[in-house]
Each structure stands twice: as C-alpha cells, then as structure tokens.
Amino acid sequence: MINPNDDSAHYLISTVSKRSGVKSDLVRAWERRYQAVTPARTAGGHRVYTAADIARLKLLNQATNNGHSISQIARLSLEELKLLVKDVGGGEVPPEPPPDHANNRLYLAKDYMDKCYTAILAFDATALEVHFEHAIVELGTETFIENLLTPLLTKIGERWRIGELRPVHEHMASAIIRSLTYILRNNNPVSAHAPRMVVTTPLGQLHELGALLAAIIAELKGWQVTYLGANLPSEEIAAAVRFTQARAVTLSISFESDDLVIPKEIRRLKTLLGGRTALIVGGRAAAHYKAVLDEVGVVNIQSYGHFRTILDDLAAQDGLAG
C-alpha cells in the first residue's frame, strides 16, 4: 500500500490506459490472468501503476498487435519485450520515461487542472472531488498543491473577475478542497523537538485556503503546525504563539483592500512577537503590502520553493534542520 504523501510517480488506470493504448478492462485482465503488471494500491484501494508499467504495457500492446499471444509474453522482461518488438515489427521501441518523471508530472497536472476547471464551470461538485482525489494519488501532495491547485485557484479568481464564474463556484471548490485536507496533511509522527509554527490569516482576511496550503507545506517539511483558520487579530495570534512557543508565524493575505487594517495589524503583530519569533507573510495579495512588510522586516514568501528555504533556514538556526 502506498503513502499518498509519497512524491514518487503513481498513475491511476485511466491515465495508464490513455498513455499505453491498452483499454482499462484489458489492463485488468492482463494483470489478473497473466500478472503482466503488478500495481500497488492506495489506502482507498485504488490500483496505482508506475511509469515503468506504462512502458511495459506499450510493448505488450505492440507485440500482441504483431501476432504474439499475451499468455506467452506477459512474463517477459522489459528488455526481452523490446527485442521481441524490434525483431518482429521493426518499429520503434517506446522510450522509457526519465527517472524523475518531472515532465510527465507537469503534463499530468495541467491535464487535471483542465478537468477540474471544467467540473467547476459545470458546477459538478462530485466530478471535481473525484478529479482532486485522483490527482493527489497520481501527483503527490506537493506537486498537487504547486502545479495543480495553486494555478487553478488563480484561474478561478481571474475568471470570477471577468464574469465567467460566480462567487458560488469559488465557494464550492473551496469547500471541497477543505474536505480533502485529511488526505493532504502529513500524518507521519512529528519529532517532539520539531520547530513549531502558527498559521492563520490577519484580521479582515476571510479566505483561508492560502494559509491552509502553507500549513500543509510546513508539515511536510517536518514542522509542528498549529493551524488557526482565518481572520484573527494580532493579539490573538500572539497569544497562540505564547501558548505553543512557536518559532514562526505564517500569515496568508489573499485579497487587497484600501483600508489601513492590514498595515496596522502587521506592525502590531511584529511588535507583540518581538525578535525571537519570525513573521512570514505570503499569499496572492502580499505584494500589495510590500512597503509595510519591508518596513517591519517581515519575511515575504516569493514561491513555495522560497517558503521551504525559509523553513530550512529557521530550523538550521535552532539546530533542528533535517
């Protein structure tokens, strides 16, 4: 059984069928009768296949099309299948995917993002949830967040502004994402000595998905995270830091406003935290408040990769890296 947070490449049978050219029912039959491939299973019981399985099925498909019986060739090694296809058909042997599967992952994430947006546009919550669940299995948590979910949320915001989507579309998608948090979050035990973090959004910021994703990324980096939801005044955030002895506070700012609430809250929180607790700020609208962030010395997240570097640096300062 695989770990859904494992970042290795695993593909559901629908993707395997599409890429190998072998119909899903035939893949299952070859697996059941001849053990042509031996997929792992997720905690939910879904079969998951590797890129090597896809390459193998491509060769088996080509060989059977050339007249070979699947019962005779199903257990051949990958190298033997390559020679068989080359000798009989004279055609090109399908190339094996690169070891890191990076290009496959990006392609798959883009494909899932298109499916998810189509489901949102159709207001089909069931289809959207299914696409999300499958994508988490196939992509792994971090790729899912960075290369599917984040660009999808950006696209939803853009399409909402031009009138293609209504607010209710965003609310539906957000509710489903929150319901999947139990899959995304790191369920591995955290060291008792792990650095601690409080994650929330400042007063007036009601959208919490950015904060939730930041909490998940921090957990995957081995931090002990206390997630507080949205819309908290600086005094309450500082109280949570005292209760948890947090090394850092991460705030998400998703929407800009013309009032002075956010600058005031940032300044106040920085004062309450003092110098021991790092204040980290990110989110789609964080750049709008760059002046006050620079003024008080807040660490401004530029990307997920930058956020991971910040976390590593803070842990290293306390001798808690790794």
C-alpha positions in Angstrom: 0.0 0.0 0.0 1.5 3.4 -0.9 1.6 6.6 1.1 -0.4 9.3 -0.6 2.1 11.9 0.5 4.9 9.9 -1.3 6.2 12.1 -4.1 7.1 9.2 -6.4 5.1 8.9 -9.6 2.0 6.7 -9.5 -0.8 6.7 -12.1 -4.4 5.5 -11.9 -5.7 3.1 -14.5 -7.4 5.8 -16.6 -4.1 7.5 -17.2 -2.3 4.2 -17.8 -4.9 3.3 -20.4 -4.6 6.6 -22.2 -0.8 6.5 -22.3 -0.3 2.9 -23.1 -3.0 2.4 -25.6 -4.4 -0.6 -23.7 -8.0 -0.4 -22.6 -8.7 -0.3 -18.9 -10.6 -3.6 -18.8 -7.8 -5.3 -20.8 -5.1 -3.9 -18.4 -7.1 -5.5 -15.6 -7.5 -8.8 -17.5 -3.8 -9.0 -18.3 -3.0 -8.2 -14.7 -5.4 -10.8 -13.2 -4.8 -13.7 -15.6 -1.1 -13.3 -16.6 0.4 -10.9 -13.9 1.7 -8.8 -16.8 1.9 -5.9 -14.3 1.7 -5.8 -10.5 0.3 -2.4 -9.4 0.4 -1.2 -5.8 -2.8 0.0 -4.0 -3.6 3.3 -2.2 -5.2 3.3 1.2 -8.5 3.7 -0.5 -8.0 0.5 -2.6 -7.2 2.2 -5.9 -4.7 0.4 -8.2 -1.7 2.6 -9.0 0.9 2.0 -11.7 4.4 3.3 -12.3 5.9 4.8 -15.5 7.7 1.5 -16.0 4.3 -0.3 -16.0 3.1 2.1 -18.7 6.2 1.4 -20.8 5.7 -2.3 -20.3 2.1 -2.2 -21.4 3.0 -0.2 -24.5 5.4 -3.0 -25.5 2.9 -5.8 -24.7 0.3 -4.0 -26.8 2.6 -3.6 -29.7 3.7 -7.3 -29.5 0.1 -8.6 -29.4 -0.8 -6.4 -32.3 2.1 -8.2 -34.2 0.5 -11.6 -33.5 2.1 -12.7 -30.3 -0.1 -14.4 -27.6 -0.3 -12.4 -24.4 -0.1 -15.7 -22.4 3.3 -16.4 -24.0 4.8 -13.0 -23.5 3.2 -11.5 -20.4 6.1 -12.5 -18.0 8.9 -11.5 -20.3 11.3 -8.9 -19.0 11.3 -5.3 -20.4 14.5 -6.0 -22.3 13.1 -9.2 -23.8 9.9 -7.3 -24.9 12.0 -4.6 -26.5 13.9 -7.2 -28.5 10.7 -9.0 -29.5 9.0 -5.9 -30.8 12.2 -4.8 -32.6 12.7 -8.2 -34.3 9.1 -8.7 -35.3 7.8 -5.3 -36.1 11.0 -3.4 -36.9 9.3 -0.4 -35.4 10.5 2.0 -32.7 10.6 0.7 -29.2 8.7 3.1 -26.8 11.3 5.1 -24.9 11.4 4.7 -21.1 10.4 7.8 -19.2 13.1 9.8 -17.4 13.9 8.6 -13.9 12.4 11.7 -12.1 9.2 11.8 -14.2 9.2 15.6 -13.9 7.9 16.3 -17.4 5.2 13.6 -17.0 4.1 15.1 -13.7 3.7 18.7 -15.2 1.8 17.4 -18.1 -0.5 15.3 -15.9 -1.0 18.3 -13.5 -2.1 20.5 -16.5 -4.4 17.8 -17.7 -6.0 17.5 -14.3 -6.3 21.3 -13.9 -8.3 21.5 -17.2 -10.6 18.7 -16.0 -11.1 20.4 -12.6 -11.9 23.7 -14.1 -14.4 22.1 -16.5 -16.1 20.5 -13.4 -16.2 23.9 -11.6 -17.6 25.6 -14.7 -20.3 22.9 -14.8 -20.9 23.2 -11.1 -20.3 19.5 -10.8 -19.0 19.0 -7.2 -18.9 15.2 -7.5 -16.7 15.3 -10.6 -14.4 17.9 -9.0 -13.9 15.8 -5.9 -13.1 12.7 -7.9 -10.6 14.6 -10.0 -8.9 16.1 -6.9 -8.7 12.7 -5.2 -7.2 11.0 -8.3 -4.8 13.9 -8.8 -3.5 13.7 -5.2 -2.8 10.0 -5.7 -1.0 10.4 -9.1 0.9 13.6 -8.4 1.8 13.5 -4.7 0.9 16.2 -2.3 3.5 18.9 -3.1 3.1 18.6 -6.9 -0.7 18.7 -6.4 -0.5 21.9 -4.4 2.1 23.7 -6.5 1.3 22.6 -10.1 -2.5 22.0 -10.0 -4.2 23.6 -7.0 -2.4 26.9 -6.9 -2.7 27.7 -10.7 -6.4 26.5 -10.5 -7.2 28.9 -7.7 -5.5 31.7 -9.6 -7.6 30.9 -12.7 -10.8 30.8 -10.7 -10.0 34.3 -9.4 -9.3 35.6 -12.8 -12.5 34.1 -14.4 -14.5 35.3 -11.5 -13.3 38.9 -12.2 -14.4 38.7 -15.8 -17.8 37.3 -15.0 -17.3 33.7 -16.3 -17.7 32.3 -12.8 -19.8 33.4 -9.9 -18.7 33.6 -6.2 -20.7 30.4 -5.6 -18.3 28.5 -7.9 -15.3 29.5 -5.8 -17.2 28.6 -2.6 -18.0 25.1 -4.0 -14.4 24.5 -5.0 -13.0 25.8 -1.7 -15.4 23.6 0.4 -14.2 20.5 -1.5 -10.5 21.4 -1.1 -11.1 21.9 2.7 -12.8 18.5 2.8 -9.7 16.8 1.3 -7.3 18.3 3.9 -7.1 14.9 5.8 -5.5 13.4 2.7 -3.1 16.3 2.0 -1.9 16.8 5.6 1.2 14.9 6.8 0.0 12.0 9.0 3.6 10.9 9.9 4.6 11.5 13.6 6.4 14.8 14.1 9.5 14.9 16.3 9.0 16.3 19.8 11.9 18.6 19.0 10.4 19.8 15.7 10.2 23.6 15.3 6.7 25.0 15.9 4.6 27.3 13.8 1.3 29.1 14.0 -0.5 29.6 10.6 -3.6 31.9 10.1 -4.8 35.0 8.2 -4.8 38.5 9.7 -7.9 40.5 10.7 -10.3 41.1 7.8 -8.8 38.3 5.6 -11.6 35.7 5.4 -10.2 33.4 2.7 -8.1 30.7 4.4 -7.0 28.3 1.6 -3.6 30.0 1.2 -3.0 29.6 4.9 -4.1 26.0 4.8 -1.8 25.2 2.0 1.1 26.9 3.8 0.4 24.8 6.9 0.5 21.6 4.8 3.8 22.6 3.2 5.3 23.3 6.6 4.1 20.0 8.0 5.7 18.2 5.1 8.9 19.9 6.0 8.7 18.4 9.5 7.3 21.4 11.4 4.7 21.1 14.1 1.9 23.3 12.9 -0.9 24.9 14.8 -3.5 26.0 12.2 -5.9 28.7 13.5 -8.2 29.3 10.5 -8.9 32.8 9.3 -9.5 36.4 10.4 -7.6 36.7 13.7 -6.5 40.0 15.4 -2.8 40.3 16.2 -3.3 40.0 19.9 -4.9 36.5 19.5 -2.2 35.4 17.1 0.5 36.5 19.6 -1.4 34.6 22.4 -1.3 31.4 20.3 2.5 31.9 19.9 2.9 32.1 23.7 0.8 29.0 24.3 2.6 26.9 21.7 6.1 28.5 22.0 6.1 28.9 18.2 9.3 29.7 16.3 7.4 31.3 13.5 4.1 32.8 12.4 2.9 32.4 8.8 0.2 34.7 7.5 -1.7 34.5 4.2 -3.1 37.6 2.6 -5.3 36.7 -0.4 -7.1 40.0 -1.1 -6.0 43.6 -1.0 -8.0 46.4 0.4 -7.6 50.2 0.6 -8.1 50.4 4.3 -5.3 50.6 6.9 -6.2 47.4 8.8 -3.6 45.1 7.3 -0.6 47.5 7.8 -1.8 48.2 11.3 -2.1 44.5 12.2 1.3 43.7 10.7 3.0 46.4 12.7 1.2 45.4 15.9 1.9 41.7 15.5 5.6 42.3 14.8 5.8 44.3 18.0 4.0 41.7 20.0 6.2 38.9 18.7 9.5 40.6 19.4 12.7 39.3 17.9 12.5 35.6 18.7 9.5 34.6 16.6 9.8 35.0 12.8 6.9 36.6 11.0 6.4 35.2 7.5 3.8 36.6 5.0 2.6 35.2 1.7 -0.4 35.0 -0.5 -1.7 36.4 -3.7 -2.1 40.0 -2.3 1.0 40.1 -0.2 2.9 42.2 -2.8 0.3 44.9 -2.3 1.6 45.4 1.2 5.3 45.3 0.3 6.0 48.7 1.9 4.9 47.8 5.4 6.4 44.3 5.1 9.8 45.8 4.3 9.4 48.4 7.0 8.9 45.9 9.8 11.3 43.3 8.5 8.8 40.6 7.6 9.9 37.6 5.5 7.9 37.8 2.3 7.3 34.4 0.6 8.0 34.5 -3.1 7.2 30.9 -4.0 6.7 27.5 -2.5 10.4 26.8 -3.1 11.3 30.0 -1.3 9.0 29.1 1.6 10.8 25.7 2.0 14.1 27.5 2.1 12.8 29.9 4.8 11.7 26.9 6.9 15.0 25.1 6.4 17.0 28.3 7.4 14.9 28.9 10.5 15.3 25.2 11.6 19.0 25.3 10.9 19.4 28.4 13.1 17.9 26.4 16.0 19.9 23.3 15.2 16.7 21.5 14.2 17.3 21.0 10.5 16.7 17.7 8.9 
